[in-house]
Amino acid sequence: MNKLVKKNWLEIGMSTGLVFLMIVLILVAELALPVGLRSPSFALIVLLFVVAMGFMGLKLVDM
């Protein structure tokens, strides 16, 4: 039971951190990049977020 609770909190913390990182990256892209590069950067940020969440999920399954 204790290991399951710890794993759940770890999953919540890692997911929250990745979402926060994605929001920060999108804000930086919105403020720092020229208009022509914003859309591709948003797509790349979301793609990297999905891949990172997938790797995180695989890592949590192995625990």
Secondary structure, 3 states (H helix, E strand, C coil): CHHHHHHHHHHHHHHHHHHHHHHHHHHHHHHHCCHHHHHHHHHHHHHHHHHHHHHHHHHHHHC
